[in-house]
Amino acid sequence: VQLQASGGGLVRPGGSLRLSCAASGSIFSMLRMGWYRQAPGKQRELVSRITSGYSTNYADSVKGRFTISRDNAKNTVYLEMSSLKPEDSAVYYCYAVDSDYDVYWGQGTLVTVSS
């Protein structure tokens, strides 16, 4: 499975973006999918994930502002980001874990929050 992340860009503080992670194959059997991010000089951190049963988890720093969803028919996972802050600036990577616990990564999409 190949993952293609898109939707990043430059946005002002308080603005919104929607990231998409499109898979080359079916995501129906993926145990979980989600997003990590990595800011310059910082470790990669988990932002959010969604399971095959649609359970979701969020980093404390994004709770109430970000929403993750998955559309199995479109083989795509989304990350709706609102009330963006400068500290949300990072490269966002989508990932997927299949039923064999193999992990797949997308190429990353850059989000810059700046006035």
C-alpha positions in Angstrom: 0.0 0.0 0.0 1.2 3.5 -0.9 0.0 6.5 1.0 -0.2 10.0 -0.5 -0.5 12.9 1.9 -1.8 16.2 0.7 -3.5 19.4 1.9 -0.7 21.2 3.7 0.1 24.8 3.2 0.5 28.2 4.7 -2.3 29.4 7.0 -2.7 32.2 9.4 -3.1 31.5 13.2 -6.7 30.7 13.9 -7.2 29.3 10.4 -8.1 25.8 9.2 -6.7 23.1 6.9 -7.8 19.7 5.9 -5.2 17.1 5.3 -5.9 14.0 3.2 -4.1 10.7 3.1 -5.1 8.6 0.1 -4.1 5.0 -0.1 -3.4 3.1 -3.3 -5.4 0.2 -2.1 -8.2 -0.7 0.2 -8.0 0.7 3.8 -10.9 -1.4 5.0 -8.7 -3.9 6.7 -6.2 -1.4 8.1 -6.2 -1.8 11.9 -5.5 1.9 12.3 -4.4 4.9 10.4 -3.4 8.3 11.5 -1.0 11.2 11.5 2.3 12.1 13.1 4.0 15.4 12.8 7.6 16.5 13.2 8.7 20.1 13.7 12.3 21.2 13.1 14.5 20.1 15.9 11.8 18.1 17.6 10.9 14.4 17.7 8.1 13.0 15.7 4.9 13.0 17.7 1.5 11.2 17.3 -1.2 13.7 16.4 -4.2 11.5 16.0 -5.2 8.0 15.0 -8.4 6.1 14.0 -9.0 2.4 14.2 -10.9 0.1 11.9 -13.7 0.4 14.5 -13.6 4.2 14.1 -12.2 4.7 17.6 -10.1 7.9 17.7 -7.2 9.3 19.8 -5.7 12.7 19.9 -2.7 14.3 21.3 -3.6 16.6 24.2 -2.3 19.6 22.3 -4.8 19.2 19.5 -7.9 17.9 21.3 -10.9 20.0 20.5 -9.2 21.5 17.5 -8.4 18.5 15.2 -10.8 15.8 13.9 -9.7 12.6 12.2 -12.0 10.6 10.0 -11.7 7.8 7.5 -13.7 7.1 4.3 -13.2 3.4 3.4 -15.1 3.9 0.1 -12.5 6.5 -1.0 -9.6 4.8 0.8 -8.8 8.1 2.4 -8.1 9.4 5.9 -8.7 13.0 6.7 -7.4 15.4 9.4 -9.5 18.5 9.8 -7.5 21.1 11.6 -9.0 24.3 13.0 -7.9 27.1 15.3 -4.4 26.5 14.1 -1.5 27.8 16.2 2.1 28.5 15.2 3.2 25.5 17.3 1.1 23.3 14.9 3.7 24.0 12.2 5.4 20.8 11.1 5.6 18.2 8.5 2.6 15.9 8.9 3.0 12.2 8.0 0.2 9.8 7.6 0.6 6.2 8.4 -1.3 2.9 8.3 -1.0 -0.4 10.2 -2.3 -3.5 8.5 -3.6 -6.7 10.0 0.0 -8.1 9.9 1.1 -5.1 11.9 3.2 -3.8 9.0 3.5 -0.1 9.0 3.2 2.1 5.9 4.1 5.8 5.7 3.1 8.7 3.4 5.7 11.2 2.2 4.7 14.1 4.5 2.9 17.4 3.9 4.2 20.7 5.3 1.9 22.8 7.4 3.0 26.3 8.3 1.0 28.5 10.6 2.2 32.1 10.5 0.9 35.6 10.2 
